[in-house]
Every structure is written in C-alpha cells, then in structure tokens.
C-alpha cells in the first residue's frame, strides 16, 4: 500500500497551519460551512493559505451553499480544492472542475449506504464521514471493508492518533481526514496531536 494521504481539517490559526506543514501532512482544510465551531472567514483563510508551501493542498469545506458563493470564496482564499459536504448535485462538481478546482465529494456513511451506487463518483475524490460531521464520532466500517468506493477515497469520522492506524489497516482508504481528533478542546487544534496523528497514519 502506498503512503496514506493525510488531510487535517478545521485549521484556523497560523500555529496550527504550521504544525500541519511540519507534520508532513498533504492537505489543510478550511471550513466555510455556517454553524461550524471551526468556521473561518475568506480573508483569514487567504492569509493562512498564502503562507503555506505550494506542496500543501488547500481545501475549502462548504455545505449546501450557493455555488457562486463557493466559487468566489475559494478563489478569493487562493485555494486549490473544494470539498462539498452537503446534498450538492453533480453539476456543481462539474462547474468547480471547469473553473480549475480539484473536488472532494463528502458523504455520510448513511448516505453512502443508501445511494452511492446511483451517484456519479468517478471524477471526484470521495470522503466518507460519520452521520454528524465534525462531531468526533466513529462508525461501523464493515460496509466500507466489503464495498469500498471506487477510485481514490478518504476515511473520516472520529479518527484520532490512537485509532487511525488500525482503521487504515482494516479499511485501506487512500487517505484519511481528521479534525476533532487533533483538538485539545472543541475547535482548538493541538500541535502535538497533529504530529502524532500524521505519524500514526503513515506508520499504518
């Protein structure tokens, strides 16, 4: 198995962003979905992203927001990738790719179980998450072990330094995504936990 891709999401401070870079992670996620404790403004994300090395993928996370707002926010923040975490239709992903963004289609495990077979997933990377994203809860991964998504996909939902290696070995995703599992309190990233998570994921 090749080295697992690691995305650390919900970054809101320069110190946390630097910890992600120092850990050797592949991507940083900035949350623009209203109601999240990790919500950042476009201007703040742009400032953080501008200081990152070009090797780090910068991802904007949106949820059921107007496509024009998504496009303008991602452009203004200087991001490379857009992750849609709601019920967005296929043509939103088409438009994002046409505008030069890479895409990640996030699905809850329930939605994946119910309808993934009818979704056009091949052109987007897919992220499988818990039913309540960002809550730090795990879920039964049996369906993913037996019927994983086609193509490159990421596992999320309750991942932390002490469980990521076992889940990577069991489910064999192309990548993992973490947010609450590397926080000292809700919305506050811990540099030590970020480093420990990336090391554990890579050792798997």
N, C-alpha and C positions, 0 to 999 in steps of 0.2 A: 504494500500500500504506500502511495506517495505521501509526502508530508502533508498533514492536515492543514487546511486553510483556517485561519482564526480571525474572527471579527469581534471587536469589543464595541458595544453599542452604548448609547446614552452618555456620551462624553460631553462635558460642559465646562471644563476648566483647562487651562494651559498645562497644569501639573499632571492631570490625568492623561491628556493627549501625549505629553512627553513620556509618561510611563508606558503607554501603548507602543510608542515608537521604540523605546528602549527594550521592551519585552520581545520584540521581533514579530509582533502580530502583523497580519496582512492588511487589515482594514479597520477604520474607525467609523462609527455610526453616530450621526447627529439626529436627534429626534425633533421633528416639527409637528408631531401629532398633538392637537389640543388636548389638555387634560392630563398629560403625562407629567410626572414629577421630574422628568429629565428634559423637559421642553427647553429649547434654546431659540433665540431669535436668529433670523437670517444673518444679521450683521455680526452677531457674536460668533456664529459658526464660520462665517467668512474669515474672521480674524484668526480663529484657531486653525482653519484649513490652510491658510496662507503660510503658516509657519511649519507645515509638515513636509517631509521629503516626498518627492514625486513617486517613490516606490509604494507609498501607503495609499490604498484605495479609500476614497472618502465617500461615504454613503449617507444620503438623506432619507429619513424614515417618515413616511406620510401615511395617513389613514383616512380614506373616504373624503378627501379634499378635492376641490376643483382642479382639473388638470392644468389650466392656465396658471393657477397659483403654484402648483407643484413645479412646473417648468420654470417660472420666474424665480422661485425661491432657490431651486437647485442651481440655476445659472448664476444668480447673484452671490451665492455662497461659494461658487467655484468648485462644485462637487463633480465627481466622475460617475456616480452611480445613484440610482433612485430605487428605493425599496417601497413597494406599496403593500400596506398591511391591512387592507380592508376588502371591500367587495368590488374592486375596480374591474371594469371589463377589459377584454383583450385589446381593444383599440387604444386604450391608454398606454399599454406597454408598447404597441406599435409606434405611437407618436413619440414616446420617450426615446426609443431607439433611433427613430428618424432624426431626432434632434441631437443625437450623438451621445446619449447616456447609456450606460450599462444598466441592466434591470435585475431586480430580485423580486420575485413574487412570493409574499409570505402568506402561509395558510395555517390555520389552526389544525391540530390533529383531527378534530371532529370533521372539519370541512374537507380535509384530505380523504378521510374515510368515506364520506358521503358522496363526494363528487369529483374527485381528482381524475377519475377515468374519463370524464367528459370535458375536462379543461385542456386547453392547448398550452402545454407547459414547455415544449421543447426549446423555444427560443429564449426563455428566461431561466436564470438560476432560481431554484425553489428553496424556500426556507420553511421548515415545518416547526411550529411552535405549539406551546400549550394553549388551552382554550382561552385563558386570560393572559395576553402578552405582557411581559414585564413584571409579573407577579411573583416570579421566583419559584413556580411550582413545576414539578416534573410530571410526566405522564407515562402510561404504558406504551412501550415502544415495539410491542410484538408485531403490530401491523407493518411497521417500517422494516423490521427484520425480515418479514416474509414477503413484503411487497413494497420495496423502496421506490421512490420516484425515479424516473428515467433521467439521465444526464447528471449534471452537477447539482448537488443539493446540500443544504446546511441543516444541521440539527440545532434547535434552540429549546428553551423551556426548562428553567430550574437547574441549568448547568452551573457547576462550581468547581474549584480546584480539586475537591475530594471525590467527585463523581465523573468528571469528564472523560478520563482515560478509559474507565470501564464501559461507558456508553459508546465511545468511539469504537472500541474493540467489538462490542456487541452489534452495533447498528451499521458501522462502516460508512458514515457520511463522507462527502468530500470536504466538508468544513463544519465548523461549529460557531455559534454566536452566543455571546454572554453579555449580560447587563447587570441584573441584581446580584448575581453570584460573585461579583467582584466589588461589592459595595460594603462599606463599614456601617452605613445607615442608608435609608431609602434615598436614592438619588445621589449619594456621595461615594465616588469611586475611591478605592484603596489601592495605592501603587503596588504594595506587596502582594495583594491578592491578584492583581492583573498579571504580574510576573509569574506567580505560581500557577495561574490558570493556563497561560500560554505554554509554560514548560510541561505541565501535565498533559495537555492536549498533544503536544509534539512527541512526547515520550510514548504515547499510545501507538 
